[in-house]
């Protein structure tokens, strides 16, 4: 059993009801949810928000949005989280037109999910294949770190939040595999669910090998920091693993400026 399988198995065993409860909420204003259209196909359950004012011939980036434990199921709705609401803001959509793909799974993300995601993206019109991004919180951050290792050259950048596993999760991130992928990771330093030290250890590994990882710590925050991924927060402090890191402080400006030159 390889490290990724061990990590997924152990993470499944120790996902607690409290973690699911923390992530099961949806914002009270739900009009934005309709912007994420449920897709009726046999590939996988997912919703898709299309670029605002779509123009044929123009190439659009894709954000793959991975939900946490509270989004698991088959209703094709619970996977939409607070960062999906932020991405659905009209000003954001106007300034950063893109596809946002929000799949829904019933268990931890694995290789077959990546293959399905890639199949869906390959069928979208006018995709900028040099700018495919991935982000998620908690189980979604864990999934982001899992899937990027399976095909590091597919993603232009990733943004995992509290994504380094639970205290009993086996080591599952090989920093050498993803050292060249632009990463902006987020964590609350008082997180009781997904320990902060695990992310800090990964960052220190990236520093040793000259990786491309930015690491934002939200001082005094616990697990529920998902609402701060896109807008940030006054209590956030960002470190850089090397001079390869883009110093841009605005998350969306940083994300959409990342590009794979060889795709």
N, C-alpha and C positions, 0 to 999 in steps of 0.2 A: 504494500500500500504506500503510494508516494506521499510527499508532504502535503500537497494540496488536498488529497483525499482525507488524510488524517485530520487536517485543519477543519475541513468541512464537517466531518463526522463529529469531532469534539465540540465544534461551535453549535451544531444542532442539539447535542445532548444538554448543553448548559444554557441555551436561550430560555430565559425565565419569563413567567407571566408578567412580571413588572416591566421588562423590556418591551414586550408587545403592547402593554397598556400605555407606556410612554409615547409610543409611536403611532397609536391607532387613531389619533385625533385628525380631523380635517378642519381647516379654517372655517369660520362661520359664514363668510361670504363665498358663495359657491358658483356665481355666474361664470367665473373664469374656467370652471371645470369643463364646461361645454366646448371650450376652445380645443380641448384635447379630445379628438374624435375617436370613439371606440372603433377598432378595426375588426372586420369580420373576415378572418382568413384562418387557415389551418396551421399556420406556422407556430404562433404562440399568442397568448392573450396580451394585448397591448393597446395603448392609446397613443395617438399621434397628434401633435400640434404642428400645423404646417406654417411655412413662412408667411408673414404678413405681406400682402400685396405681391404675391408670387408672380414672377416674370419668367416665362419659358426662356431657356438659354442662359439665365443667370445661375451661377453655382452657389449652393447654400450649404453651410456647415450643418452638422448633426450633433445634438447633445443626447447621449444615452443616459437616462435618469433611472437609477436603481433604488427602489424603495427599501425600507427597513423591515424588521420583523412584523410590525403592525400592519404592513401593507400586503402580507401574504394572503392568497386566496384565489378565487376565480370570478369575482364579481366585476372585474375590470373597472374599478373605481377607487378602491382603498389604496392603490399604489401612488395616487397623486398626493404629494406632500407640499409643505410650505414653500420649498424652493421652486416647485412647479408653479405655484401661484405667483411667485416673484418673476419667473421667466415669462409668465403670461401677461405681465403688465404691458399696456399698450406702448408706452415709451420704450421699454426694453425691446419689444418686438420690432418697433420701428427702427431703433438704432442698431439692433443686432438680429436681423431676419435670419431664421434658421428653422430646421426641424427639431422638435423635441420628442424623442421616442421614450415612452414610459411603459416598459413591459411589466407583467405581473407573474410572479412565480409562487409556488406553494412550499418550496424548500430552498436551501441555500443555493446561490448561483454556482453553476458549474459549466464545464466545457460545452455541453449541449446547448445551454442558454446562449453562450457567445455565438455559436454557429447559427442559431435561429436569429439572433439580433443582426448578425452580418447578412443573413439571407434577406431580412426585411429591408435593411439599408440598401442592399444591392438592387432592390426593386423600386426604390424611390427615384423620381425624376430629378435631374439637375442637382445631384449631390456633389459637394466639394470633398472628394475622398482624401484630400490632404488635411482636412479640418474636421475630423471626427473626434468628439470629446466624450468623456464619461465621468459621471459624478454620482454620489450617493452617500447616505448617512447610516451609521451603525451597521446592520446587516448589509445595507447597500454600499457602505464604505468598504466593508469586508469584501463584498462581491467585486467592487471596483479594483481592489488590490489583487483579487484572485484572477479576474478575467484579463487584466492588462498583462499579467505574466504569461498567459497562454498565447498571446499574439501582440507583443510590445510594439511592433511596427505598424499596427493597425490604427493606433490612437495617437492623435496629435498632442493631447494633454489629458490628465485626469485630476479629479478633485475629490479625494476620499475624506469623509468626515467621521471621526471616531471609528476608523475602519481597520484597526490592527488587531481586532479580536478580543475575546474575553480573557479573564485571568487564567483559565484552564485551556485555552486554545493553543494547540501545538504551533510552533514556529512555521509560518507558511509563506513568508515573503523573502524571496532571494533578491536582495538589493542590486546585485550585479546584472540581473535580467532587465531591470527597468531604470538603471542609472541615467540613461539618456532621455527618458520620457519626462517632459515637463510635468512636475507634480506640485500641486498646492494642497497640502493636508491641513485639517482643522481638528482641534480637540479642546475640550474643557479640562483644566488641570485638576479638577475635583471629581472627575467622572468615576462613579462607582460601578458602572456596568462594563465599559470597555476601558481598561486602565490606561491612563495617560502615559505612563512610563513606557509602555510598549511602542507607542508612536514616537516618543522621544528617543528610544533606542534605535528605531529605524532611521530617524533623522541623523543621529550620530554616525550610524553606518554609512549613510549617504555622504556625510562630511568626509569620512575617511577615504572614500573612493572617488570623490569629486563628482557626486551625482547632482542632478538638477531638481532639487526638492526645496520648496518653500514650506515652512511649518508655522502656522498661526495658532498660538495658545490663547484661549479665552480665560483670563484670570478670574478665579472664583466660580467658574461655571461647572455644572455637572454634565449629565449626558445629553440633555435636550438643547443642543446648540444648532439644530438644523436650520432654524430661521436666520442664522447669522452667516451662512455660507455665501449667499449672494450679496447682501448689503453690508456685511462686516459688522463690527461693533467697537465701541469706544474702549472696551477692555481687552482688545486683541493686540498681541505682540507677535510680529513675524520675524522668523530667522531664515537665513539662507545657507544652504549646504555648500555652495561654491559660487564663484563668479559667473557660472553658466546661467544662474537664475535670473529671470527677468524681474527687475525691481518694481515693476508696475504695482501700485497699491490698490487699484480698483479691480475687483475680481473679474467682472465681465470684460473689461478692456484687456486684462491679462489673458483670459481664456481665449477670446476670439482672435488674438494676435498670434497664437501658437499655430504652427503649421509644419506638417511633415513635408520636407523638400523632395523626398524620393517617392512619393505616391502620386 
